[in-house]
Amino acid sequence: MPPLWIEQLERLGYGASTDGPVQFDIVIDGRPRQRLDDIREALFEALASVAAGRHPDRVRVDASAGGRTVEVVHGHQLIGMAIGALEDPPLRVIDGPSVLPAYAHGEKRPKRTRAHKR
């Protein structure tokens, strides 16, 4: 599933093939201060602004592409989202078969033995 801000941009008409990659703006007191290509970097910089003494309600992160802009996060939620994104490793998607074989390629099946009646 794409992040919420991608879905919001798509509802506004964003298309990755025509509008290019999404960029993230750090907005402080309603004025864009910095533009970054990675959400984790943007969240780090926004968190650094809060740590430097700015009130969280004055800092937000926006996603923009193709002349469209949506808010990603602001206020106290920014702190939680930034800490969560920075402490957790990036997600990686691994594709594989939907049904796995009983034994891996080259793996031998265990020998079957008969139970002895006594």
NORNOR-V616589 format. One record per backbone hydrogen bond with DSSP energy under -1.0 kcal/mol. NH is the residue of the N-H (numbers start at 0). CO is the residue of the C=O. Records with the same first field share a line. If there is no record, write none. Layout:
NH->CO / CO
This chain:
6->2
7->3
8->4
9->5
10->6
11->7
12->9
13->8
18->14
19->15
22->63
23->35
24->61
25->33
26->59
27->30
28->57
30->27
32->25
33->25
35->23
41->37
42->38
43->39
44->40
45->41
46->42
47->43
48->44
49->45
50->46
51->47
52->49
53->48
57->54
58->55
59->26
60->72
61->24
62->69
63->22
64->67
67->64
69->62
71->60
72->60
74->55 / 58
77->74
79->75
80->76
81->77
82->78
83->79
84->80
85->81
86->82
87->83
106->103
